[in-house]
Each structure stands twice: as structure tokens, then as C-alpha cells.
Amino acid sequence: MQLFFNPNIESDLFLEKEEHIHATKVLRKIEGDILSVMDGKGGLFECKLIQISSKKSLLEILGSKKFDKTNRLHIGIAPTKNNNRMEWFLEKATEIGISEITPLLCSRSERKVLKNERMDKIILAAAKQSKSFHVPVLNEMISFSSFVKKVESKQKFVAHCEEDSEKKTLHNHNLLNTESTVILIGPEGDFTAKEIEEAKSHNFEELSLGESRLRTETAAMVACAYYNLIQ
């Protein structure tokens, strides 16, 4: 199934910009062809291509389906110094079905600027490729302190490598499937002791992701995989 994307779908809809070019110039779709369009919120629409202009395509909706969202995982992650590693994480986490990602600016962060426009394109491409009809939300970067103070969830964890603490893995927590879950992943060099204590003061539980010391993007993927396994 070749998927197209429009977040604002009504009785009729348009494909514009990259979606229009991909449909008409790359795939050579013509008037009368049937296309599948998703809205990124769980909606999948069967549409008929009824008019092609120079800048957009007009489609008629023939039918629709709604897919429920089962993954409620929100990862707060310090972006890696190497952009490719962050992009890899966003792509793979989207394929798994993550719900939300918030880039964190931490004390030891080596990357303080993130180009969300490029990252959003990577996420959308991964969602279309994997037929994940819910496109994850990528938030703007926020400071670690601001995030732990404002994020709301009944299940909140901070993953870190400090050895002088009693940490449990996700498998050893009594997670509730109906509740959203937030997991914090630190930068290269890990969270500082002060950041860990700050997170704990806002009801984050300490979390272990195994015996190995993992790269930032690997730790985030392990968290995604663990979470999916227990759903």
C-alpha cells in the first residue's frame, strides 16, 4: 500500500507540495486512480483522484477506517552530537509505534540545536513506510528542568547509569497499559546526579536498561522495545 499524508481531511481533500509531486510526477498517478491517504491521527482514507493541477491534486473520499492508538510512550531524549544517530532513533521508534518525542537540553548535552523540520520529514516517511497510521509528535527542544516540572503522566521514569542506586527494569514495574508512560534518556555522559535527583523530586522512578552501558540512541530504542513487549 502506497500511503499519502494530509493532516486536515474533510469531505474532499487535496494533496499539495511534496505529496502532490510524489503522486503525480514520481508515481505517475492519473485522474481516476485510487489512493490511500492517512491523517496521522489514526485515520485511513480511500480516495479517488479526480483532478490534477500544476500545484495540487484534488481527491474524493470514498471510505475510511479508524485505527486506535495502543502505544502511549513518550520519550524525553537529549539529542546526540551526531545527527545521524538521532535521525536513526526517530525513524526506528516511529516504526515501532512511539507516541511522542521531546528533545531535552541537559547539563551535558553536546547538541543544543535541532532542526525539527528535517526530523519531522524523517518521522513522516517512517510512519508511511511502516503503515503506522499515528504519526508521533516531535516537540520543540526544552530544558531538562522545565520538562520534568511540566510533563504529566502517572508513569514516569529516568534511565541512567549511576551505580549507587536501586534501579529496576521496566519488566519489574507494574505498568498500566491504559496510562501514558514517560521515559527520560540522557546525553552522552549521562544525566548529572543533580538532574537525577531533580527528576526523582518530580515523581520519576529510577530505571535500568540492562547491564551494558548504552549509547543514547540505543538506550532510547531499548526503552521503546521493552515498553512494547509488556503492552
Protein Blocks (a to p, Z undefined) as FASTA:
>chain_A
ZZdddfbdcfbdcdehjlmmmmmmmnopaehiacdddehnopacddddfbdcfkbccddd
fbdcddddfblcdcdddddfblmlmmmmmmmmmmnopabdcddddfklcbfbdcfklmmm
mmmmmmmmnopabdcdddddddfklmmmmpgcfbdcdddfbfbbccddfklpccdfkbcc
ddddddehiaafklmmmmmmnopacddebjbdcdfklmmmmmmmmmmmmZZ
